[in-house]
Amino acid sequence: MRTAVGIIGGGPAGLTLALLLHEAGVEAVVLEARSRQYVERRVRAGLLEQNTIDVLEKIGVDSRMHREGVEHSGISLRFAEQVHHLNVMELTGRRMMIYGQQEIVKDEIAAVLERDIPIFFEASEVAIHDIDSDHPSISFTRDGEAERLDCDFVAGCDGYHGVSRKSIPAGVRKELEHAYPFSWLGLLAAAPPLSKENLYAQHEAGFALQSMRGHEVSRLYLQVSDRDSLDEWPEERIWEQLGLRLGRVNEGPIIERSITTMRSFVSEPMQYRRLFLAGDAAHVVPPTGAKGLNLAINDARLLGAALASHQRDGDDRALADYSSVALRRVWRAQEFSKYMTEMLHDYGDDFQQRVQRARLEYATSHEAGAKTLAENYVGLPASADF
């Protein structure tokens, strides 16, 4: 097979890129290691920035999002037993929406199939070849048969554990990582959220967050030890701690639960010759700032425009600058995610608690502090170079 862009990974970054390229008349093929059923059920992030909403509208996969998503005008911060609301819409003029990542993936897969963009699920043994040449290729196995995809460019959208980042020579690739001394216990519960907007709680017992996946399903998180297992968190203990840290919570049957380590990771550069990385293949952020999904969509936005410029005008300036431009937003998101994480989590340190209280009071009592938090939370506007 032959195509202009071989996309490894059928998550939000890869699917969004395929649809943007289709809009621009650029051929692409998507290879996804998992089954369609698996990727459509994989629960991940759900808060969409204004930029992400704009991209989904541009590629025409927004109708169900606007029908079923929950628009947010702000967020709430709870500390010292008091709840403080920040009206992000008033502070920035920009909007947000809760709409689950798996729902975006469902909408995008349907659009990919409807528009006859080739997508191969359960593609195993994926490997990238001739990466130093102008004619790279991707080998993979499908239905027990070995196949090869020749392409002009490779887009590595296959996540942290994928093959794409590792295909960049070790001497070129620099990986930077920061680990936090705690984890998140996340759960989905069949219970209406108590608050219509995200509620972040800083408490001496640990951080908690109430979010949602629609009007009848709550998405809830608790700070736990990075040594804890799910066996140590029976339902009674989960609900008791959520009620303590959030003040109140609506209880209901727990649909799903998991523990996620908290870490930051960036691989630089995000391109090598004709290989380009996007999404979790290049960077991971702690979920406190709600940036992971939005960064993946932004990478696809930048890379799609650069590849379209190459195809349409033979102009490779945007391709050459892709990594440096994408990384500016990545590091802005890393800084904000670290700021939110350090402001809200318990470190077991009295000095840190006093610093947290000072940050929270500034963010909720002074317009400058509120606006800085709000504009980073909703996402900085997209522009030609950021």
N, C-alpha and C positions, 0 to 999 in steps of 0.2 A: 504494500500500500504506500501511497505517497500523499503528503499534505503539506500545507505551509507551516502550520504550528501543531506540534504534538504536545498535548496537555496531559500531564500525569497527575491524576487526582480528580475525583468527581465531587468534591465538597464545594462550599460557596466560592472560593477563589477560582477553582478550575471551571465551574459551570458559568459563573459570571463572565469570566474571560472568554469562554466559547461563544456566549451570546453577544458580547460586545464585538467580537471579531466578525460574527455573522452579520451584525448590523452594518459593519464596515466593508463587507464583501470579501473577508479574508477566510480562507478555508482552515478548518481545524478538526482534529480528532481527539476525543477524550478517552483516556484509559483509567478505569477505576478498579482497585483491587477487591473491593467488597461487592456484595450483591446489591441490587437496587433496593430491595426490602430493608437491608441493614442500614444503608445511608439515609433512607427516608425516615427511619425510626430513631436515629441516633440523636438523643437530646443534648443540646449544647446551649449556647448563649441565646439571648432573646431581645436585648435592647438595641434598637437601631438608631443611629445618628441621622441627622438631616442629610448628610452626604450619601449615606447608604440608601436612604429612601429615594433620593434623587436618581441614583444609578439603577435601582430596581424599576423605577418609573421609566427610565430611558430605554431599558431593554424589554419593557412590556410585560413584566411579571408581577405587577402591583395590584391587580384587581382584587384578589382574595386578601392580600395584606390590608388594603384599605377597608375591606368589608369586615374582616375578623380581628384585625389588630387593634390594640388599645393605645390611643394617643395619650402622651404624657406632656404636661406643661411644666413639670418640675420634679423635685425629689425632696425627701424629708430626712433630717438628721436627728437622731435621738441620743441625748447624753444628759447626765445629771437628772434623770427621770423626766426630762422635758423634750417635747418634739418641736423642731424648728423646720419650717417649710421654706424652700428656695424656689421661687418661680423662674425657672430657666427660660421660659418663653419671653417673659417680660425683660429679663436681664440681657438676652442675646438676640431675640427675634427669630430664634431657630427652634424647630420642633423635634420630638423624639417619638418613638413608637415601640411598644412591646409586641413582638411577633417572633415566635420560636425559629431558631436556625433550621430545625428539621422541616418546618413549613416552607421556608424559603427554598430549601433543597427540593422538596416535592414540586413546588411551582416551577423551579428552573429545569428540573428533569423533564417535566411535561412539556415545557417550551422547547427544550433541546430536541426531543423526539418529534414534536409537531413541526419543527423547522428542518427536519432531516439532517441534523448535525450528528455525525457518527459518534456513538458512545458505546464502549465495550465494558460491561461489568464483569467482575470476577476475572480480571486480567492479572495473572500471576507471573512470577519470575521476571519482573520488569527490570530492564537494564538499559542504560544509555551508552551509546557507542560513538566513537569518532568525535568526541566533544571538542577536540582541538581543530577540527576541520570546518569548512563551510557547509558541510553536508552531514550533520549528525543523524543518527537513527536510534530507534527504540525497539528493542526486542522484548517479546512477551509471549506468554502461553495462554491460549483461549480454547476452551473445550478440548483440552489435551493436545492441541496442535501448536507448534511453534510458529510465531509470526513476526514480521518486521515492519516497522513504520518508518519510512524515510521522510525527513522533514527539513525545512529551512531553519526552524527554531524549535527549541524545547522549552516548555513552561513547566517548571517543577512546582506543582500545587499539592503535593502528596503528604503534607504534614511533617511533624517532627521526626517520625520514625521512617519516613520514606527514603527512597534511593537518590533523590535528586540532589539534596544538599551534599551528600557524601560523594557525589560525582565531581564536585569541585575539588581540585587538588589540595591536599592538606597544607601545602606550603602557601597557598593563596588564601585559604579559608581561615578566618579568625572567629572563634566562638566565645562569646561573653555570657556569663551566667551569674545570677544572684538567687540564692535559696533563702526562703523565710522559715523561721523556726516553728511553724504551725501549719495546719491543713484546714480545708473546708469540708464539712459534712453537708452535702447538698441533697435535697429531696423534693420530689413532686408530690403534692397532696391534693386529693379531690375535695377541696374546700375553697369557698370564695375568699379571695384576699381581703383582709381587714381594711387595708389602705388601697386606694385606687392608683397610687404611685409608689415607686420604690422607697422603702424605708430602711435606712442604714442606722444601726445601733452600736454605739460605743458603750461598753459596760465592763465593770470590774471582773465579771465572770467570763468575759470574752465577747468578741464581735458577733453580730447577727444581722441578717438581711432578709427582708420580705420583698419578694418580687411576684410575678404572676406569669401565667401562660394562658391568658384569657380571663373571662369574668368568673369562671367556676373552678379554676385550677391555680393553686398557689405554688410558687417556686421559692423555697426557703433554704437558708444557709446558716450554719453555725461554725464558729471557730472551734477547732478541736486540736488536741496534741498531734504532732506529726508522727507519733508512735501509736496512736489509737487505731483500732479496727472497728468495723461495723458491729461486731459482737458486743462491744463495750457500750453501744448506744441503742438500747431497746427503745421502743416507741414512747414509753412512759417518760424516760429520761429526756428524749428529744423534745417532747412537747413541754415538759417542765422548764427546760432551759430556754426554749424559744419564748415562752410566756414571760420568764424572768427578764430576759435581755431586751425583748421588743415591747414589753409592757402588757400587751395582749396579743392573742393570735387565734384565728379560727382553726379548729382541729378538724381532721377528716382522715379517711383511709390513705395511707402512704402508698403511692403507686410505684415509686422508684426511689432508691437512695444510693449514694456513693460517696467516697472520700477522695478529694483531689488535693494533691500537694500544691503548695504555693511557691511559684518560682518565676523568674524573668529570664529570658534567653534571647540573644540576637546573634545571628551569623552574618558576618560581613566579608566580602561584598555580597549583594543579592543577585549578582550576574557573573558569568564567566564565559567568554566567547559568545556562543549562541545559546547558552543555557541561562534561563532567568528563573529566580525563585519568587514565590508569592505565598502569602498566608503563613501558616504554622511551619512550613518548611524552612522559613527564614527567621521567624520570631515567635515567642510565646510571652504573654503578659499575665500577671495575676488577674483574676476576674473582678477584682474590686472596682476597677475603673470602667468595666464593660467595654473593653477596646478590642478584644481578639477578633471577633467577627467583623467589626467595622474596619480594622486594619486590613483584613483579607480582601474585603470588597474594594478598599482604596487601592491596594496593590494591583488588583485586576483592572481598575479604572485607568491607572497610570500605564500599565503594561499594554492594555488593549489599545490605548491612544498611540503609544509609541510604535507598536507593530503595524497599526493602520497607517501611520505616517510613512513608514518604510514601504509598505505595499503600494500606497497611493502616489507618493511623491518621490520615493527613493531617498527620503530624508532620514538619516540615522542618528540625528542629534539627540532625539528623545530616548532612543534605545541606549545610546552611550551614557546618558545621564540617569537612566532609570534607577539604578541602585542608590546613588547619592540623593536623588529627590525623594524616593520612597523612605529611605532611612531617616530623613529629617522628621517625618511624621511618626515613624516608628519610635524614635527616641523621645519625642514629645509625649507619646502615649506611655512609654515606659516610665518617664519621670512622673506623669500624673498618676499612673497606677501605683507607683511606689509611694507617692504622697498620700493617696487615699488609704492604702494599706497601713502605712505607719501611723496615720491619724486615727484609725478606727480599731485596731487590734490590740489586745492585751499582751504586753511584753513582760509582765511581771516585774516592772521596774517603776518605782515611784517618780523618778525624774521624767521618764518617758510619759507617764500619765499626766504630769503637769504640762508638758509640752503639747500633748494631744489636746488638753482642755483649752490651752491658749489658741491653738489652730482652729478648733471648732468654734470657739467664741468669736474669733475674727471673721470666720466664714459666714457666721449667722448674724453678726451684729454690725458689720461694716460693708457698705456697698462694694468697695473695691475687692474685698476678700470674697464676697458672694459672687461677684461677676467673674473673677478669675476661675473659681471652681466651676461655675456654670458653663463658661465658654469652653473649658476643657472637657467637661462631662458630655456636652452635646456635640462636641467635635468642631475643630476649627474649620472655617469655610474652605472648600476646594478652590484652587486657583491653578494657573498655568504651571506653576512650579512647586506646588505643595499639596 
